[in-house]
């Protein structure tokens, strides 16, 4: 049982070092919420353009109906 103890401790140290390395990499990744907000900001103008085009189409249809 005492023979395995150094092996266990070295494996635990290796796993601890791996966890520290993974945490360091995760800390370097940009905030997920900021990334989502930026994506939403890019999509917002497209939604506005779609609404404007729809309104222009509806107004065009109304004008064509009145002119007839």
N, CA, C and O atoms as CSV, one atom per row, in Angstrom:
chain,resi,resn,atom,element,x,y,z
A,1,UNK,N,N,0.829,-1.191,0.000
A,1,UNK,CA,C,0.000,0.000,0.000
A,1,UNK,C,C,0.870,1.251,0.000
A,1,UNK,O,O,0.535,2.235,-0.658
A,2,UNK,N,N,1.970,1.225,0.720
A,2,UNK,CA,C,2.850,2.385,0.765
A,2,UNK,C,C,3.584,2.577,-0.547
A,2,UNK,O,O,4.019,3.685,-0.858
A,3,UNK,N,N,3.726,1.501,-1.325
A,3,UNK,CA,C,4.421,1.601,-2.604
A,3,UNK,C,C,3.617,2.429,-3.604
A,3,UNK,O,O,4.202,3.125,-4.433
A,4,UNK,N,N,2.295,2.366,-3.540
A,4,UNK,CA,C,1.430,3.086,-4.476
A,4,UNK,C,C,1.289,4.560,-4.119
A,4,UNK,O,O,0.941,5.363,-4.985
A,5,UNK,N,N,1.543,4.933,-2.893
A,5,UNK,CA,C,1.329,6.307,-2.451
A,5,UNK,C,C,2.079,7.338,-3.282
A,5,UNK,O,O,1.461,8.326,-3.679
A,6,UNK,N,N,3.374,7.176,-3.575
A,6,UNK,CA,C,4.051,8.180,-4.399
A,6,UNK,C,C,3.445,8.278,-5.799
A,6,UNK,O,O,3.371,9.366,-6.370
A,7,UNK,N,N,3.017,7.153,-6.346
A,7,UNK,CA,C,2.395,7.163,-7.669
A,7,UNK,C,C,1.067,7.909,-7.659
A,7,UNK,O,O,0.752,8.655,-8.587
A,8,UNK,N,N,0.306,7.700,-6.613
A,8,UNK,CA,C,-0.992,8.382,-6.492
A,8,UNK,C,C,-0.779,9.886,-6.364
A,8,UNK,O,O,-1.472,10.677,-7.003
A,9,UNK,N,N,0.191,10.273,-5.530
A,9,UNK,CA,C,0.438,11.707,-5.332
A,9,UNK,C,C,0.946,12.363,-6.610
A,9,UNK,O,O,0.573,13.495,-6.916
A,10,UNK,N,N,1.782,11.672,-7.348
A,10,UNK,CA,C,2.280,12.262,-8.596
A,10,UNK,C,C,1.152,12.372,-9.616
A,10,UNK,O,O,1.095,13.337,-10.379
A,11,UNK,N,N,0.252,11.386,-9.633
A,11,UNK,CA,C,-0.896,11.469,-10.549
A,11,UNK,C,C,-1.836,12.601,-10.140
A,11,UNK,O,O,-2.355,13.318,-10.995
A,12,UNK,N,N,-2.054,12.761,-8.845
A,12,UNK,CA,C,-2.888,13.866,-8.373
A,12,UNK,C,C,-2.270,15.215,-8.729
A,12,UNK,O,O,-2.986,16.140,-9.114
A,13,UNK,N,N,-0.955,15.335,-8.606
A,13,UNK,CA,C,-0.288,16.582,-9.000
A,13,UNK,C,C,-0.443,16.839,-10.494
A,13,UNK,O,O,-0.671,17.971,-10.922
A,14,UNK,N,N,-0.316,15.767,-11.286
A,14,UNK,CA,C,-0.466,15.909,-12.735
A,14,UNK,C,C,-1.882,16.359,-13.083
A,14,UNK,O,O,-2.065,17.215,-13.949
A,15,UNK,N,N,-2.881,15.791,-12.417
A,15,UNK,CA,C,-4.265,16.197,-12.667
A,15,UNK,C,C,-4.509,17.625,-12.209
A,15,UNK,O,O,-5.219,18.378,-12.876
A,16,UNK,N,N,-3.926,18.004,-11.074
A,16,UNK,CA,C,-4.049,19.385,-10.603
A,16,UNK,C,C,-3.434,20.352,-11.619
A,16,UNK,O,O,-4.022,21.386,-11.937
A,17,UNK,N,N,-2.262,20.011,-12.118
A,17,UNK,CA,C,-1.607,20.862,-13.117
A,17,UNK,C,C,-2.451,20.968,-14.381
A,17,UNK,O,O,-2.542,22.037,-14.985
A,18,UNK,N,N,-3.071,19.849,-14.780
A,18,UNK,CA,C,-3.939,19.867,-15.955
A,18,UNK,C,C,-5.149,20.773,-15.716
A,18,UNK,O,O,-5.531,21.540,-16.599
A,19,UNK,N,N,-5.749,20.691,-14.534
A,19,UNK,CA,C,-6.888,21.550,-14.207
A,19,UNK,C,C,-6.489,23.024,-14.205
A,19,UNK,O,O,-7.239,23.874,-14.685
A,20,UNK,N,N,-5.315,23.323,-13.670
A,20,UNK,CA,C,-4.847,24.713,-13.665
A,20,UNK,C,C,-4.635,25.204,-15.094
A,20,UNK,O,O,-4.972,26.341,-15.423
A,21,UNK,N,N,-4.079,24.346,-15.935
A,21,UNK,CA,C,-3.864,24.717,-17.339
A,21,UNK,C,C,-5.199,24.950,-18.050
A,21,UNK,O,O,-5.340,25.904,-18.815
A,22,UNK,N,N,-6.175,24.078,-17.795
A,22,UNK,CA,C,-7.490,24.237,-18.418
A,22,UNK,C,C,-8.168,25.514,-17.941
A,22,UNK,O,O,-8.791,26.216,-18.739
A,23,UNK,N,N,-8.057,25.827,-16.648
A,23,UNK,CA,C,-8.653,27.055,-16.121
A,23,UNK,C,C,-8.007,28.274,-16.752
A,23,UNK,O,O,-8.692,29.248,-17.066
A,24,UNK,N,N,-6.705,28.230,-16.939
A,24,UNK,CA,C,-6.005,29.343,-17.575
A,24,UNK,C,C,-6.514,29.552,-18.994
A,24,UNK,O,O,-6.720,30.688,-19.422
A,25,UNK,N,N,-6.718,28.453,-19.730
A,25,UNK,CA,C,-7.234,28.557,-21.103
A,25,UNK,C,C,-8.655,29.094,-21.110
A,25,UNK,O,O,-9.002,29.918,-21.956
A,26,UNK,N,N,-9.485,28.635,-20.170
A,26,UNK,CA,C,-10.869,29.110,-20.104
A,26,UNK,C,C,-10.934,30.589,-19.726
A,26,UNK,O,O,-11.796,31.318,-20.218
A,27,UNK,N,N,-10.040,31.028,-18.869
A,27,UNK,CA,C,-10.020,32.444,-18.494
A,27,UNK,C,C,-9.644,33.325,-19.683
A,27,UNK,O,O,-10.019,34.496,-19.731
A,28,UNK,N,N,-8.906,32.766,-20.640
A,28,UNK,CA,C,-8.493,33.537,-21.809
A,28,UNK,C,C,-9.617,33.663,-22.840
A,28,UNK,O,O,-9.549,34.519,-23.722
A,29,UNK,N,N,-10.653,32.818,-22.738
A,29,UNK,CA,C,-11.771,32.854,-23.687
A,29,UNK,C,C,-12.645,34.064,-23.362
A,29,UNK,O,O,-12.928,34.325,-22.193
A,30,UNK,N,N,-13.080,34.813,-24.398
A,30,UNK,CA,C,-13.935,35.974,-24.138
A,30,UNK,C,C,-15.260,35.566,-23.483
A,30,UNK,O,O,-15.725,34.434,-23.621
A,31,UNK,N,N,-15.833,36.504,-22.784
A,31,UNK,CA,C,-17.093,36.273,-22.090
A,31,UNK,C,C,-18.184,35.882,-23.084
A,31,UNK,O,O,-18.371,36.547,-24.102
A,32,UNK,N,N,-18.893,34.812,-22.786
A,32,UNK,CA,C,-19.943,34.293,-23.665
A,32,UNK,C,C,-21.071,35.313,-23.863
A,32,UNK,O,O,-21.584,35.471,-24.971
A,33,UNK,N,N,-21.446,35.993,-22.797
A,33,UNK,CA,C,-22.524,36.973,-22.889
A,33,UNK,C,C,-22.136,38.134,-23.821
A,33,UNK,O,O,-22.964,38.607,-24.599
A,34,UNK,N,N,-20.905,38.580,-23.741
A,34,UNK,CA,C,-20.468,39.662,-24.634
A,34,UNK,C,C,-20.535,39.227,-26.087
A,34,UNK,O,O,-20.926,40.006,-26.956
A,35,UNK,N,N,-20.156,37.986,-26.353
A,35,UNK,CA,C,-20.199,37.479,-27.726
A,35,UNK,C,C,-21.643,37.442,-28.236
A,35,UNK,O,O,-21.904,37.799,-29.384
A,36,UNK,N,N,-22.570,37.016,-27.394
A,36,UNK,CA,C,-23.983,36.954,-27.794
A,36,UNK,C,C,-24.528,38.361,-28.041
A,36,UNK,O,O,-25.258,38.581,-29.007
A,37,UNK,N,N,-24.175,39.315,-27.171
A,37,UNK,CA,C,-24.643,40.691,-27.367
A,37,UNK,C,C,-24.148,41.257,-28.698
A,37,UNK,O,O,-24.892,41.937,-29.405
A,38,UNK,N,N,-22.906,40.975,-29.031
A,38,UNK,CA,C,-22.365,41.470,-30.307
A,38,UNK,C,C,-23.100,40.857,-31.485
A,38,UNK,O,O,-23.374,41.537,-32.474
A,39,UNK,N,N,-23.420,39.572,-31.381
A,39,UNK,CA,C,-24.178,38.931,-32.452
A,39,UNK,C,C,-25.570,39.540,-32.575
A,39,UNK,O,O,-26.062,39.744,-33.685
A,40,UNK,N,N,-26.200,39.827,-31.453
A,40,UNK,CA,C,-27.529,40.438,-31.485
A,40,UNK,C,C,-27.471,41.840,-32.067
A,40,UNK,O,O,-28.383,42.244,-32.789
A,41,UNK,N,N,-26.420,42.588,-31.768
A,41,UNK,CA,C,-26.282,43.933,-32.328
A,41,UNK,C,C,-26.165,43.879,-33.840
A,41,UNK,O,O,-26.687,44.749,-34.538
A,42,UNK,N,N,-25.488,42.872,-34.345
A,42,UNK,CA,C,-25.359,42.733,-35.800
A,42,UNK,C,C,-26.688,42.363,-36.437
A,42,UNK,O,O,-26.993,42.808,-37.544
A,43,UNK,N,N,-27.477,41.556,-35.749
A,43,UNK,CA,C,-28.756,41.120,-36.317
A,43,UNK,C,C,-29.809,42.206,-36.260
A,43,UNK,O,O,-30.702,42.236,-37.106
A,44,UNK,N,N,-29.732,43.083,-35.303
A,44,UNK,CA,C,-30.763,44.093,-35.119
A,44,UNK,C,C,-30.983,44.935,-36.366
A,44,UNK,O,O,-32.138,45.135,-36.742
A,45,UNK,N,N,-29.939,45.445,-37.039
A,45,UNK,CA,C,-30.192,46.231,-38.242
A,45,UNK,C,C,-30.911,45.431,-39.330
A,45,UNK,O,O,-31.705,45.997,-40.082
A,46,UNK,N,N,-30.650,44.147,-39.425
A,46,UNK,CA,C,-31.346,43.331,-40.418
A,46,UNK,C,C,-32.832,43.249,-40.106
A,46,UNK,O,O,-33.662,43.270,-41.015
A,47,UNK,N,N,-33.171,43.154,-38.828
A,47,UNK,CA,C,-34.579,43.106,-38.452
A,47,UNK,C,C,-35.260,44.432,-38.775
A,47,UNK,O,O,-36.393,44.451,-39.255
A,48,UNK,N,N,-34.580,45.521,-38.516
A,48,UNK,CA,C,-35.142,46.836,-38.814
A,48,UNK,C,C,-35.348,46.979,-40.318
A,48,UNK,O,O,-36.378,47.481,-40.766
A,49,UNK,N,N,-34.365,46.535,-41.090
A,49,UNK,CA,C,-34.504,46.620,-42.550
A,49,UNK,C,C,-35.679,45.774,-43.027
A,49,UNK,O,O,-36.406,46.194,-43.928
A,50,UNK,N,N,-35.878,44.616,-42.457
A,50,UNK,CA,C,-36.998,43.757,-42.850
A,50,UNK,C,C,-38.330,44.434,-42.539
A,50,UNK,O,O,-39.261,44.354,-43.340
A,51,UNK,N,N,-38.433,45.092,-41.402
A,51,UNK,CA,C,-39.666,45.798,-41.046
A,51,UNK,C,C,-39.909,46.958,-42.008
A,51,UNK,O,O,-41.034,47.159,-42.466
A,52,UNK,N,N,-38.862,47.718,-42.315
A,52,UNK,CA,C,-39.010,48.859,-43.225
A,52,UNK,C,C,-39.450,48.385,-44.599
A,52,UNK,O,O,-40.347,48.974,-45.202
A,53,UNK,N,N,-38.823,47.319,-45.101
A,53,UNK,CA,C,-39.203,46.796,-46.428
A,53,UNK,C,C,-40.639,46.306,-46.408
A,53,UNK,O,O,-41.373,46.515,-47.374
A,54,UNK,N,N,-41.057,45.656,-45.324
A,54,UNK,CA,C,-42.439,45.185,-45.220
A,54,UNK,C,C,-43.418,46.346,-45.215
A,54,UNK,O,O,-44.455,46.299,-45.877
A,55,UNK,N,N,-43.084,47.391,-44.460
A,55,UNK,CA,C,-43.962,48.565,-44.428
A,55,UNK,C,C,-44.052,49.227,-45.795
A,55,UNK,O,O,-45.135,49.648,-46.202
A,56,UNK,N,N,-42.947,49.327,-46.504
A,56,UNK,CA,C,-42.951,49.918,-47.849
A,56,UNK,C,C,-43.819,49.071,-48.778
A,56,UNK,O,O,-44.551,49.609,-49.609
A,57,UNK,N,N,-43.739,47.758,-48.640
A,57,UNK,CA,C,-44.564,46.885,-49.479
A,57,UNK,C,C,-46.048,47.067,-49.164
A,57,UNK,O,O,-46.872,47.116,-50.077
A,58,UNK,N,N,-46.393,47.168,-47.888
A,58,UNK,CA,C,-47.798,47.363,-47.501
A,58,UNK,C,C,-48.297,48.707,-48.012
A,58,UNK,O,O,-49.400,48.793,-48.551
A,59,UNK,N,N,-47.495,49.758,-47.850
A,59,UNK,CA,C,-47.891,51.083,-48.337
A,59,UNK,C,C,-48.043,51.062,-49.849
A,59,UNK,O,O,-48.974,51.659,-50.389
A,60,UNK,N,N,-47.132,50.377,-50.538
A,60,UNK,CA,C,-47.234,50.240,-51.988
A,60,UNK,C,C,-48.507,49.557,-52.400
A,60,UNK,O,O,-49.151,49.979,-53.361
A,61,UNK,N,N,-48.888,48.505,-51.694
A,61,UNK,CA,C,-50.125,47.801,-51.997
A,61,UNK,C,C,-51.345,48.696,-51.753
A,61,UNK,O,O,-52.296,48.690,-52.535
A,62,UNK,N,N,-51.304,49.464,-50.658
A,62,UNK,CA,C,-52.415,50.374,-50.385
A,62,UNK,C,C,-52.524,51.441,-51.467
A,62,UNK,O,O,-53.629,51.767,-51.902
A,63,UNK,N,N,-51.413,51.981,-51.900
A,63,UNK,CA,C,-51.424,53.000,-52.948
A,63,UNK,C,C,-51.977,52.416,-54.237
A,63,UNK,O,O,-52.792,53.049,-54.908
A,64,UNK,N,N,-51.542,51.215,-54.585
A,64,UNK,CA,C,-52.041,50.569,-55.808
A,64,UNK,C,C,-53.542,50.285,-55.707
A,64,UNK,O,O,-54.254,50.375,-56.707
A,65,UNK,N,N,-54.027,49.945,-54.516
A,65,UNK,CA,C,-55.459,49.690,-54.320
A,65,UNK,C,C,-56.253,50.973,-54.477
A,65,UNK,O,O,-57.320,50.975,-55.091
A,66,UNK,N,N,-55.738,52.067,-53.926
A,66,UNK,CA,C,-56.445,53.346,-54.003
A,66,UNK,C,C,-56.439,53.865,-55.429
A,66,UNK,O,O,-57.443,54.418,-55.879
A,67,UNK,N,N,-55.336,53.704,-56.155
A,67,UNK,CA,C,-55.231,54.204,-57.515
A,67,UNK,C,C,-56.170,53.458,-58.437
A,67,UNK,O,O,-56.697,54.055,-59.375
A,68,UNK,N,N,-56.398,52.191,-58.210
A,68,UNK,CA,C,-57.298,51.398,-59.059
A,68,UNK,C,C,-58.658,51.905,-58.960
A,68,UNK,O,O,-59.564,51.371,-59.600
